[in-house]
Amino acid sequence: MRRKSQDEYDVIVVGSGAAGGMTALICAVNGLKVLMLEAGRDYDPVSETPMFQLPKDAPLRGGGYHEKPFGFYDATVDGGWQVPGEPYDEGDSNFMWWRARMLGGRTNHWGRISLRMGPYDYKPYSRDGLGFDWPMTYEEMEPWYDRTEALIGVYGSNEGLENTPNSAPWALLPAPAPRATELYTQHHCRDLDVPVIPAHLAILSRRQDWENLPQRLFPNNELAQRVVRDSMRTRAACYWATPCGRGCSIRANFQSPTVLIPPALATGNLDVRTDAMVREVTVDAQGRATGVHYVDKRTRLDEHVSGRVVVLAASACESARILLNSRSGSFPDGLANGSGTVGKYLMDTVGAGVGGQFPAFENMPPHNTDGSSGMHLYMPWWLYQEQARGRLDFARGYHIEFGGGRGMPGPGAFGGMQGWTNGAYGRRFKEEIRRYYGSFMWFDGRGEMIPNEDCYCEIDPDTVDQWGIPTLRFHWKWSEHELNQALHMQRTFRDIIENMGGTVTSGVAERGEDAIARPGQIIHEVGGVRMGASSRDSVLNQYCQSWEVPNLFCTDGGAFVSNADKNPTLSIMAIAWRASEYLVEQLAQRAI
């Protein structure tokens, strides 16, 4: 346990995931004394991962259940959509709130898909008059994407497609070769003019260039270069064998506890306290943040720690909850909430999927299809111009994630084949399973949601969690844009499956309400502490700094203005890095 103590810190970081890990690293390598507070338990992916264990060795053959919905071996060792003793009220929303109570947060669990937001994504209002523009441009963010990709290790390629930005030549690792199902899909999608290109995932396809990258990422900072170089040297290239969602003992994939927190600790400038449930940010008579109150979950005692700067990076809804619970005479409606927008304009990714069975893959000989645990190819959005001309009934796009093949069968892998085996049993049943196993694929859409005022969270006046902290109540309403987009997804997937000679094995809805995933189900919720160009209608400026409390920052997904179809984690880290450099400069200038 990395638990130390001092009277006051330069920076208190609440959260240890993508934003918290990045913020702590950048502050620590620049000489600031940092305290990281994590609501969950300590966790070490190197020693705790079950990456080498087989389904047969686990309860339910490794299958999911209410406490482990993504399977027994999933790296989320504590947390999920339901956390014992920590309720929330869905209200009229049907919202699902995922919380990972562990060091590293959701970075232990995520799919590692690392797509940059593009120029259109930073100025969506300017394109179609819906939602809001970000207070910065893609061109301003581009260097931070390059640095983030190189630091964490992202594989992929540069294809030069519309609003799918290229990376600097030194930023990306080579993409792994496509598998049979992916090549077959790519071939048949040419007939439909749907691009199928290498995916970008935060997995090391080869070892990082530890001799040269640290100098490029941290010029004129010898401490940063040393700790990052040492960290990169400990990371091995992926050997394409086990699921990333279990955690990685060789540090080949990106997780905050293996990539960001270790070099931050190596500076000697970071202390970490786990099992620290933050309930509020404290302020002085001048309205400046002075520190945080948290409940020590082991002793159940209230503790206070002081800091010159407080950074919330607890995840979008949790950071909004902390601000709304931080009430005082100066901030009766919650800290930094003069605009009334804390908790407002929540967004999640639009999701819909369709599966299919393909005769072309029947009776495939046994062969290695492991690769990375994620996709090697994906389909970026390709109909920007049709939308610009008003030819579609929804304003924002989606990308397509797909997969299949003969990987390690998990629980229930054969349960859906009864419709194909025609009642076979004994030897013939085994023959039929060998024939059909690996002949199924699934296509998922991940689309942009336009922010609206009907999607928000607020403090539930009647409920507290087991730590005595008031909980959240959610409200949600999809617009016609999201519902029509989900229908378009399913119809597109049907066309792709049929063009590949396959048969749809799942429903294709007639209504968007039946096609779209529940809010929160994709676990991409952002917004609620959004940045903007003015304090009148936003909480933060473009550097994730509170308009009203200059020494208060929020660097997680809560700062998001829009929610592009690109998975948000890479952008969270790039934005957090940029904001943290600004924070360091402001402290050096004594401006905060």
C-alpha positions in Angstrom: 0.0 0.0 0.0 1.5 3.3 -1.1 0.0 5.3 1.8 2.0 8.2 3.1 1.1 11.5 4.8 2.0 15.1 4.9 0.2 18.2 6.0 -0.5 19.7 2.6 0.0 18.8 -1.0 0.4 20.9 -4.1 -2.2 18.9 -6.0 -4.9 16.5 -4.8 -6.2 14.2 -7.6 -9.5 12.4 -6.9 -9.5 9.2 -9.1 -6.8 7.0 -10.5 -8.0 6.0 -14.0 -7.3 7.5 -17.4 -7.7 11.1 -16.2 -6.4 10.7 -12.7 -3.4 8.6 -13.7 -2.4 11.1 -16.4 -2.9 14.1 -14.2 -0.9 12.6 -11.4 2.0 11.6 -13.7 2.3 15.1 -15.4 2.1 16.9 -12.1 4.6 14.5 -10.4 7.2 14.6 -13.2 7.1 18.4 -12.9 8.0 18.4 -9.3 4.7 18.9 -7.6 3.7 17.0 -4.5 0.6 15.0 -5.4 -1.9 13.0 -3.4 -4.1 10.5 -5.3 -7.3 9.5 -3.6 -9.0 6.3 -5.0 -12.5 5.2 -3.7 -11.7 1.5 -4.4 -9.1 -1.0 -3.2 -5.5 -1.3 -4.2 -4.9 -3.4 -7.3 -1.8 -4.7 -9.1 -2.5 -6.1 -12.5 0.9 -7.7 -12.7 0.3 -10.0 -9.7 -3.5 -10.3 -9.6 -4.4 -10.9 -13.3 -6.0 -14.3 -14.1 -4.8 -13.9 -17.7 -3.5 -17.5 -17.9 -6.5 -19.3 -16.4 -8.9 -21.3 -18.5 -12.7 -21.2 -18.5 -12.9 -24.7 -17.0 -11.1 -23.5 -13.9 -13.7 -20.9 -12.9 -17.2 -21.0 -11.5 -19.8 -21.0 -14.2 -16.9 -21.8 -16.6 -15.9 -18.2 -16.3 -19.3 -16.9 -17.3 -20.8 -13.6 -16.1 -23.3 -13.1 -13.2 -24.8 -10.2 -11.4 -21.6 -9.3 -9.5 -19.3 -9.9 -12.6 -21.4 -9.2 -15.6 -18.4 -9.4 -18.0 -17.3 -12.8 -16.8 -15.6 -14.3 -13.7 -12.1 -13.3 -14.9 -12.9 -9.7 -15.7 -10.4 -7.3 -14.2 -13.0 -5.3 -12.4 -12.3 -6.9 -9.1 -14.7 -4.6 -7.2 -17.5 -2.7 -8.9 -19.9 -2.8 -11.8 -23.3 -1.5 -12.6 -24.4 -2.3 -9.1 -22.1 -1.7 -6.1 -23.3 -3.0 -2.7 -24.1 -0.2 -0.4 -23.8 2.5 -3.1 -27.3 2.8 -4.7 -28.4 5.3 -7.3 -31.9 6.1 -8.6 -32.6 5.4 -12.3 -35.7 7.6 -11.9 -37.3 7.9 -15.3 -34.0 7.2 -17.1 -33.3 3.5 -17.3 -29.7 4.6 -16.9 -27.0 2.1 -15.9 -24.0 3.6 -14.0 -20.8 1.5 -14.1 -18.3 2.2 -11.3 -15.0 0.4 -11.0 -13.9 0.6 -7.4 -10.2 -0.2 -7.7 -6.9 1.5 -8.4 -6.9 2.3 -12.1 -10.7 2.5 -12.4 -12.1 1.6 -15.8 -8.7 1.4 -17.5 -8.5 -2.1 -16.1 -11.6 -3.2 -17.9 -12.0 -1.2 -21.1 -11.6 -2.5 -24.7 -8.5 -0.4 -25.4 -10.1 1.1 -28.6 -8.2 4.4 -29.0 -9.8 6.6 -31.7 -9.0 10.3 -32.0 -11.7 12.8 -32.2 -11.4 14.8 -35.5 -11.9 18.4 -36.7 -15.6 17.9 -37.2 -16.0 16.5 -33.7 -14.6 19.5 -32.0 -16.9 21.9 -33.9 -20.2 20.0 -34.3 -22.5 23.0 -33.7 -20.7 24.9 -36.5 -21.5 22.0 -38.9 -25.1 21.3 -38.2 -26.4 23.8 -35.6 -26.9 21.1 -32.9 -25.3 20.8 -29.5 -22.2 22.9 -28.7 -18.7 23.6 -30.0 -15.7 22.8 -27.9 -13.7 25.8 -26.8 -10.6 24.5 -28.7 -9.9 23.0 -32.1 -8.6 19.6 -33.2 -5.4 21.4 -34.4 -4.8 22.6 -30.9 -5.3 19.0 -29.6 -3.3 17.2 -32.2 0.1 17.3 -30.5 -1.4 16.0 -27.3 -2.9 13.0 -29.2 0.5 12.3 -30.7 2.1 12.4 -27.3 -0.6 10.3 -25.6 -0.5 7.6 -28.2 3.3 7.3 -28.0 3.2 7.3 -24.2 0.6 4.6 -23.7 1.4 2.6 -26.8 -1.3 2.5 -29.5 -1.2 0.3 -32.7 -2.9 1.4 -35.9 -2.4 3.0 -39.3 -2.8 6.3 -41.1 -5.5 6.1 -43.8 -6.2 9.8 -44.6 -10.0 9.4 -44.3 -12.4 12.2 -43.7 -12.5 13.2 -40.0 -10.4 10.2 -39.1 -7.1 12.0 -38.3 -3.7 10.7 -39.1 -1.1 10.4 -36.3 2.5 11.5 -36.4 4.8 8.9 -37.9 6.5 8.2 -34.6 3.2 8.0 -32.5 1.7 4.7 -33.7 2.9 1.1 -33.4 2.3 -1.2 -36.4 -1.2 -2.7 -36.7 -1.4 -6.5 -36.4 -2.4 -8.6 -39.5 -6.1 -9.0 -40.0 -7.7 -12.4 -39.3 -9.8 -14.5 -41.7 -13.2 -13.1 -40.6 -11.9 -9.5 -40.9 -10.4 -10.0 -44.3 -13.6 -11.6 -45.6 -15.6 -8.7 -44.2 -13.3 -6.1 -45.7 -13.5 -7.8 -49.1 -17.4 -7.8 -49.2 -17.7 -4.3 -47.7 -16.0 -2.8 -50.8 -19.3 -3.5 -52.7 -21.1 -1.3 -50.2 -18.5 1.5 -50.2 -18.0 0.9 -46.4 -14.3 1.4 -45.5 -12.7 -1.3 -43.3 -9.3 -0.2 -42.0 -6.9 -1.2 -39.2 -8.2 -0.4 -35.7 -6.4 1.7 -33.2 -6.0 -0.1 -29.8 -3.8 0.6 -26.8 -1.9 -2.6 -27.0 1.9 -3.0 -27.7 2.3 -4.7 -31.1 6.0 -4.3 -30.5 8.1 -2.9 -27.7 8.2 0.9 -27.3 11.2 2.9 -28.4 12.3 3.6 -24.9 15.6 5.1 -26.0 14.1 8.0 -28.0 10.4 8.5 -27.1 11.0 9.9 -23.5 13.1 12.8 -24.9 10.5 13.5 -27.5 7.6 13.4 -25.0 9.3 15.4 -22.2 12.0 17.7 -23.7 14.1 19.5 -21.1 12.6 17.3 -18.2 15.3 14.8 -17.1 13.1 13.4 -14.3 10.2 12.7 -16.6 12.5 11.1 -19.2 14.1 8.9 -16.6 11.0 7.5 -15.0 9.1 7.1 -18.3 12.2 5.4 -19.9 12.4 3.0 -17.0 8.6 2.3 -17.2 8.7 1.6 -21.0 11.6 -0.8 -20.6 9.4 -3.0 -18.3 6.7 -3.3 -20.9 6.8 -6.4 -23.2 5.1 -6.7 -26.6 1.8 -8.5 -26.7 2.0 -12.2 -27.6 -1.6 -12.3 -28.7 -2.8 -14.9 -26.3 -5.1 -13.8 -23.5 -8.0 -11.3 -23.1 -6.9 -7.8 -22.2 -10.0 -7.5 -20.0 -8.4 -9.7 -17.5 -5.5 -7.3 -16.9 -1.9 -7.8 -18.2 1.0 -9.1 -16.2 3.5 -8.1 -18.9 2.1 -4.6 -19.2 1.5 -5.0 -22.9 -1.9 -3.2 -22.8 -2.7 0.1 -21.3 -3.8 0.3 -17.7 -3.3 3.2 -15.5 -1.8 1.0 -12.7 0.9 -0.3 -15.0 1.6 2.6 -17.4 0.8 5.9 -15.6 1.0 5.4 -11.9 4.3 3.5 -11.6 6.4 6.2 -13.2 4.6 8.8 -11.2 5.4 6.9 -8.0 9.0 6.6 -9.2 9.4 10.4 -9.0 8.9 10.3 -5.2 6.3 13.0 -5.6 3.2 10.9 -5.5 1.3 9.4 -2.6 -1.7 7.1 -3.1 -4.5 6.5 -0.7 -7.0 3.8 -1.7 -10.3 3.1 0.0 -10.8 6.9 0.2 -14.4 7.8 -0.7 -14.4 11.5 -1.4 -17.6 13.3 -0.4 -16.9 17.0 -0.9 -14.4 19.7 -1.8 -13.8 22.2 0.9 -13.5 26.0 0.3 -12.3 29.0 2.3 -14.0 32.3 2.9 -12.7 33.6 -0.5 -14.2 30.7 -2.3 -11.0 28.9 -3.1 -10.7 25.1 -2.8 -8.7 24.1 0.2 -8.8 20.3 0.1 -11.3 17.4 0.3 -13.2 15.5 2.9 -13.2 11.7 2.4 -14.4 8.7 4.3 -11.7 6.1 5.1 -13.6 3.0 4.1 -11.5 0.8 6.5 -12.1 2.9 9.6 -15.4 4.6 8.4 -13.9 7.9 9.8 -14.2 11.2 8.0 -10.8 12.6 7.0 -9.6 15.9 5.5 -6.6 16.6 3.4 -5.4 20.0 2.3 -4.1 21.0 -1.1 -3.2 24.1 -3.2 -5.1 22.6 -6.1 -7.9 20.0 -6.3 -8.4 18.0 -9.5 -11.5 15.9 -9.9 -11.0 12.8 -12.1 -13.4 10.4 -10.5 -15.4 9.8 -13.8 -18.1 12.1 -15.2 -21.0 11.3 -12.9 -18.9 10.8 -9.8 -17.2 14.2 -10.3 -20.6 15.9 -10.8 -21.8 14.2 -7.6 -18.9 15.5 -5.6 -19.4 19.0 -6.8 -23.2 18.9 -6.2 -22.5 17.7 -2.6 -20.0 20.4 -2.0 -22.5 23.0 -0.8 -21.6 26.0 1.3 -22.8 29.6 1.8 -20.8 30.7 -1.2 -22.0 27.8 -3.3 -25.5 26.9 -2.2 -26.3 24.9 -5.4 -23.0 23.0 -5.4 -19.4 24.0 -6.0 -18.6 25.8 -9.3 -22.3 25.6 -10.3 -23.1 29.2 -10.9 -24.1 28.3 -14.4 -26.5 25.7 -13.1 -24.9 23.2 -15.5 -23.2 20.8 -13.1 -24.8 17.4 -13.7 -26.4 18.6 -17.0 -25.9 17.5 -20.6 -24.9 13.9 -19.8 -24.2 11.8 -22.8 -23.4 8.1 -23.6 -22.5 6.4 -26.8 -25.4 5.2 -29.0 -25.2 1.4 -29.3 -26.9 -1.2 -31.4 -25.9 -4.6 -32.8 -26.8 -7.4 -35.1 -25.4 -10.9 -35.4 -25.1 -13.3 -38.4 -24.1 -16.8 -39.4 -21.9 -17.4 -42.5 -21.6 -20.6 -44.5 -18.2 -19.5 -45.8 -16.8 -20.1 -42.3 -18.3 -23.5 -41.8 -16.0 -26.5 -41.3 -13.0 -24.3 -41.0 -9.9 -26.2 -40.1 -8.5 -25.5 -36.6 -6.2 -22.4 -36.8 -4.9 -19.7 -34.5 -7.3 -16.7 -34.5 -6.2 -15.2 -31.2 -4.5 -12.0 -32.1 -5.2 -9.1 -29.8 -8.2 -9.5 -27.6 -9.8 -6.6 -29.5 -10.5 -6.0 -33.2 -7.7 -5.7 -35.8 -10.0 -3.9 -38.3 -13.0 -1.6 -37.9 -15.2 0.6 -40.0 -15.0 4.4 -39.4 -18.0 6.6 -40.3 -18.2 7.1 -44.0 -21.4 9.2 -44.7 -20.3 12.7 -43.5 -21.2 14.3 -46.9 -24.6 12.6 -47.0 -25.4 14.1 -43.6 -24.1 17.5 -44.7 -26.5 17.4 -47.6 -29.4 16.4 -45.4 -29.9 12.9 -46.9 -30.0 11.1 -43.6 -32.6 11.4 -40.8 -29.9 11.7 -38.1 -27.2 14.3 -37.7 -24.2 12.4 -36.3 -22.3 9.3 -37.3 -21.1 6.0 -35.9 -18.3 3.5 -36.4 -18.6 -0.3 -36.6 -16.8 -2.8 -34.4 -17.1 -6.4 -35.4 -15.6 -9.8 -34.6 -16.0 -13.5 -34.8 -13.9 -16.6 -35.5 -12.6 -19.6 -33.7 -11.2 -18.2 -30.5 -11.3 -19.9 -27.1 -14.9 -21.0 -26.5 -16.4 -19.5 -23.4 -19.5 -20.4 -21.5 -22.6 -20.7 -23.7 -20.5 -20.7 -26.8 -22.5 -23.6 -28.2 -25.8 -22.8 -26.6 -27.0 -20.7 -29.5 -26.4 -23.5 -32.0 -29.5 -25.6 -31.3 -31.2 -24.0 -34.3 -28.4 -25.2 -36.5 -27.7 -28.7 -35.2 -31.3 -29.9 -35.9 -31.5 -32.0 -32.7 -28.3 -33.9 -33.2 -26.7 -35.7 -30.3 -23.7 -37.9 -29.7 -21.1 -38.1 -32.4 -23.2 -36.2 -34.9 -23.7 -33.4 -32.4 -19.9 -33.0 -32.1 -19.6 -33.0 -35.9 -22.2 -30.3 -36.2 -20.5 -28.2 -33.5 -17.2 -28.5 -35.3 -19.0 -27.4 -38.5 -20.7 -24.3 -37.1 -18.3 -23.2 -34.4 -16.5 -20.0 -35.7 -19.1 -19.3 -38.4 -20.9 -16.6 -36.4 -20.0 -12.9 -36.3 -21.4 -9.9 -34.5 -21.5 -6.2 -35.7 -21.8 -3.4 -33.2 -22.4 0.3 -33.8 -20.9 3.0 -31.6 -22.5 6.4 -32.4 -22.5 10.0 -31.4 -25.2 11.3 -29.1 -26.1 15.0 -29.3 -26.3 16.6 -25.8 -29.7 17.6 -24.6 -31.1 19.3 -21.5 -33.3 16.2 -20.6 -30.2 14.1 -19.8 -28.8 15.0 -16.3 -28.1 13.8 -12.8 -29.0 15.4 -9.5 -28.7 14.7 -5.8 -31.3 12.3 -4.6 -32.8 14.2 -1.5 -33.9 11.0 0.2 -31.0 8.5 -0.2 -27.4 8.2 1.0 -24.9 5.5 0.4 -23.4 3.3 3.2 -20.8 6.1 3.8 -23.5 8.7 4.5 -22.9 10.5 1.2 -26.0 11.6 -0.8 -26.5 9.6 -4.0 -27.5 10.5 -7.6 -30.8 10.4 -9.4 -30.7 10.2 -13.2 -32.9 11.5 -16.0 -32.6 10.5 -19.6 -34.2 11.1 -23.0 -32.9 10.0 -26.4 -33.6 12.4 -29.3 -34.9 11.3 -32.7 -31.3 11.6 -33.9 -30.1 8.8 -31.7 -33.1 6.6 -32.3 -32.9 6.9 -36.1 -29.2 6.3 -35.9 -29.7 3.0 -34.0 -32.1 1.9 -36.7 -29.7 2.8 -39.4 -27.0 0.8 -37.6 -29.1 -2.4 -37.6 -30.2 -2.0 -41.2 -26.6 -1.5 -42.3 -25.4 -4.5 -40.4 -28.2 -6.6 -42.0 -27.0 -5.4 -45.5 -23.4 -6.2 -44.7 -24.3 -9.7 -43.4 -26.4 -10.5 -46.4 -23.8 -9.2 -48.8 -21.3 -11.6 -47.2 -23.6 -14.5 -47.9 -24.7 -14.8 -44.3 -28.0 -15.0 -42.4 -29.1 -12.6 -39.7 -29.4 -14.4 -36.4 -30.7 -11.6 -34.3 -33.6 -9.2 -34.7 -33.6 -6.0 -36.8 -35.9 -3.6 -35.1 -38.7 -1.5 -36.6 -38.4 1.2 -34.0 -35.4 3.0 -32.7 -36.5 2.5 -29.1 -36.1 -1.3 -29.7 -32.8 -1.1 -31.4 -30.9 1.2 -29.1 -28.9 0.1 -26.0 -29.8 1.4 -22.6 -28.2 4.6 -21.5 -25.0 3.8 -19.7 -24.8 0.3 -21.1 -21.9 1.1 -23.4 -20.0 2.7 -20.3 -19.0 5.8 -22.2 -20.9 8.4 -20.2 -19.4 11.8 -20.4 -20.5 15.4 -19.7 -22.0 16.8 -16.5 -19.1 19.1 -15.8 -18.6 20.4 -19.3 -16.2 23.0 -20.5 -17.1 26.0 -22.7 -16.3 29.4 -23.9 -18.2 31.3 -21.2 -19.0 30.9 -17.5 -22.6 31.6 -18.3 -23.3 28.1 -19.7 -20.4 25.9 -18.7 -18.4 24.8 -15.6 -14.9 24.8 -17.0 -12.7 26.6 -19.4 -10.8 24.9 -22.2 -8.1 23.8 -19.7 -10.6 21.9 -17.5 -10.3 24.8 -14.9 -13.4 26.0 -13.0 -14.5 29.4 -14.0 -15.6 30.2 -10.5 -12.9 28.4 -8.4 -9.5 28.9 -10.2 -7.7 26.2 -8.2 -10.3 23.5 -9.0 -10.0 21.4 -12.1 -12.0 18.4 -13.6 -9.9 16.4 -16.1 -12.1 13.4 -16.7 -15.0 12.8 -19.2 -17.2 15.2 -17.2 -15.5 18.0 -19.1 -16.7 16.7 -22.5 -18.8 19.1 -24.6 -19.9 16.5 -27.1 -19.6 12.7 -27.3 -18.2 11.8 -30.7 -18.6 8.2 -32.0 -14.9 7.8 -31.1 -14.4 5.9 -27.8 -13.6 8.6 -25.2 -10.6 7.3 -23.3 -7.9 8.5 -25.6 -9.4 12.0 -25.7 -9.8 12.0 -21.9 -6.0 11.4 -21.5 -5.0 13.9 -24.2 -7.2 16.6 -22.7 -6.0 15.7 -19.2 -2.3 15.9 -20.3 -2.9 19.4 -21.8 -4.8 20.6 -18.8 -2.2 19.3 -16.4 0.6 21.1 -18.2 -1.5 24.3 -17.9 -2.0 23.6 -14.2 1.7 23.2 -13.7 2.4 26.5 -15.5 -0.3 28.3 -13.5 1.2 27.2 -10.2 4.7 28.2 -11.3 3.4 31.6 -12.1 1.4 31.8 -8.8 -1.7 32.5 -10.8 -3.7 29.9 -8.8 
